[in-house]
């Protein structure tokens, strides 16, 4: 899947664009330190709404745009590793006996 593929649904895109624009306009109207920080978040929301791509969704493998991602193939090594975990016998602990125990 391409990194710039649309993975945000239509309603989320509209909400992100509106919310981002509101944060940007608020900072432009009366700039304060807090509003400028909010404007940075607003710019990210506006970008998310305009492009339809969310990097966080991409990292988490989420897609609210209504398309399903094809299942990923697992290698033989990965499959064997997952099938053998947890091991059938947990590690054992043997109390120390003998000369070391007398100290």
C-alpha positions as a Markdown table, in Angstrom:
| # | Residue | x | y | z |
|---|---|---|---|---|
| 1 | Unk | 0.0 | 0.0 | 0.0 |
| 2 | Unk | 1.3 | 3.4 | -0.9 |
| 3 | Unk | 2.2 | 5.8 | 2.0 |
| 4 | Unk | -0.1 | 8.5 | 0.6 |
| 5 | Unk | -3.2 | 6.3 | 0.1 |
| 6 | Unk | -6.5 | 7.6 | 1.5 |
| 7 | Unk | -7.2 | 5.9 | 4.8 |
| 8 | Unk | -9.6 | 8.5 | 6.4 |
| 9 | Unk | -13.4 | 8.3 | 5.9 |
| 10 | Unk | -15.4 | 11.2 | 4.4 |
| 11 | Unk | -17.0 | 12.3 | 7.7 |
| 12 | Unk | -13.6 | 12.3 | 9.5 |
| 13 | Unk | -12.1 | 14.3 | 6.6 |
| 14 | Unk | -14.7 | 17.0 | 6.8 |
| 15 | Unk | -14.4 | 17.2 | 10.6 |
| 16 | Unk | -10.6 | 17.3 | 10.5 |
| 17 | Unk | -10.7 | 20.1 | 7.8 |
| 18 | Unk | -13.3 | 22.2 | 9.7 |
| 19 | Unk | -11.6 | 21.7 | 13.1 |
| 20 | Unk | -8.1 | 22.5 | 11.6 |
| 21 | Unk | -9.3 | 25.6 | 9.8 |
| 22 | Unk | -11.0 | 26.8 | 13.0 |
| 23 | Unk | -7.8 | 26.4 | 15.0 |
| 24 | Unk | -5.8 | 28.2 | 12.3 |
| 25 | Unk | -8.2 | 31.1 | 12.1 |
| 26 | Unk | -8.3 | 31.5 | 15.8 |
| 27 | Unk | -4.5 | 31.7 | 16.0 |
| 28 | Unk | -4.5 | 34.2 | 13.1 |
| 29 | Unk | -7.1 | 36.4 | 14.7 |
| 30 | Unk | -5.4 | 36.7 | 18.1 |
| 31 | Unk | -2.0 | 35.1 | 18.2 |
| 32 | Unk | -0.9 | 33.9 | 21.6 |
| 33 | Unk | 1.6 | 31.2 | 22.4 |
| 34 | Unk | -1.1 | 28.7 | 23.2 |
| 35 | Unk | -3.1 | 29.5 | 20.0 |
| 36 | Unk | 0.1 | 29.2 | 17.9 |
| 37 | Unk | 0.6 | 25.7 | 19.3 |
| 38 | Unk | -3.0 | 25.0 | 18.5 |
| 39 | Unk | -2.5 | 26.3 | 15.0 |
| 40 | Unk | 0.3 | 23.7 | 14.5 |
| 41 | Unk | -2.2 | 21.0 | 15.4 |
| 42 | Unk | -4.8 | 22.7 | 13.2 |
| 43 | Unk | -2.5 | 22.6 | 10.2 |
| 44 | Unk | -2.0 | 18.9 | 10.7 |
| 45 | Unk | -5.8 | 18.4 | 10.9 |
| 46 | Unk | -6.3 | 20.5 | 7.8 |
| 47 | Unk | -3.7 | 18.4 | 5.9 |
| 48 | Unk | -5.4 | 15.2 | 7.1 |
| 49 | Unk | -8.7 | 16.5 | 6.0 |
| 50 | Unk | -7.5 | 17.7 | 2.6 |
| 51 | Unk | -5.4 | 14.7 | 1.6 |
| 52 | Unk | -7.5 | 12.0 | 3.4 |
| 53 | Unk | -4.3 | 10.4 | 4.7 |
| 54 | Unk | -3.4 | 10.0 | 8.4 |
| 55 | Unk | 0.1 | 8.8 | 9.3 |
| 56 | Unk | -1.0 | 7.5 | 12.6 |
| 57 | Unk | -3.8 | 5.4 | 11.0 |
| 58 | Unk | -1.2 | 4.1 | 8.5 |
| 59 | Unk | 1.2 | 3.1 | 11.3 |
| 60 | Unk | -1.6 | 1.3 | 13.2 |
| 61 | Unk | -3.0 | -0.3 | 10.1 |
| 62 | Unk | -6.4 | 1.4 | 10.4 |
| 63 | Unk | -8.5 | 2.4 | 7.5 |
| 64 | Unk | -11.9 | 4.2 | 8.0 |
| 65 | Unk | -12.3 | 5.0 | 4.3 |
| 66 | Unk | -14.2 | 1.8 | 3.8 |
| 67 | Unk | -11.5 | -0.2 | 2.0 |
| 68 | Unk | -10.0 | -3.3 | 3.6 |
| 69 | Unk | -6.2 | -3.9 | 3.4 |
| 70 | Unk | -5.3 | -7.4 | 2.1 |
| 71 | Unk | -4.0 | -9.7 | 4.7 |
| 72 | Unk | -0.2 | -9.8 | 5.1 |
| 73 | Unk | 1.6 | -13.0 | 4.4 |
| 74 | Unk | 3.7 | -14.5 | 7.2 |
| 75 | Unk | 7.0 | -16.3 | 6.6 |
| 76 | Unk | 7.5 | -19.9 | 7.7 |
| 77 | Unk | 9.9 | -18.7 | 10.4 |
| 78 | Unk | 7.3 | -16.2 | 11.8 |
| 79 | Unk | 4.5 | -18.8 | 11.7 |
| 80 | Unk | 6.7 | -21.4 | 13.5 |
| 81 | Unk | 7.8 | -18.9 | 16.1 |
| 82 | Unk | 4.2 | -17.8 | 16.9 |
| 83 | Unk | 3.0 | -21.4 | 17.0 |
| 84 | Unk | 5.6 | -22.5 | 19.5 |
| 85 | Unk | 5.0 | -19.6 | 21.9 |
| 86 | Unk | 4.5 | -20.0 | 24.8 |
| 87 | Unk | 6.7 | -23.0 | 25.3 |
| 88 | Unk | 5.0 | -26.1 | 26.7 |
| 89 | Unk | 7.4 | -26.3 | 29.7 |
| 90 | Unk | 8.1 | -23.1 | 31.7 |
| 91 | Unk | 11.7 | -22.6 | 32.9 |
| 92 | Unk | 12.4 | -24.5 | 36.1 |
| 93 | Unk | 14.0 | -23.2 | 39.3 |
| 94 | Unk | 15.9 | -25.5 | 41.5 |
| 95 | Unk | 16.8 | -24.3 | 45.0 |
| 96 | Unk | 20.5 | -24.4 | 45.8 |
| 97 | Unk | 21.5 | -27.3 | 48.0 |
| 98 | Unk | 24.9 | -28.3 | 49.4 |
| 99 | Unk | 27.9 | -26.2 | 50.2 |
| 100 | Unk | 26.5 | -23.0 | 48.7 |
| 101 | Unk | 23.3 | -23.2 | 50.8 |
| 102 | Unk | 25.3 | -23.2 | 54.1 |
| 103 | Unk | 26.7 | -19.7 | 53.6 |
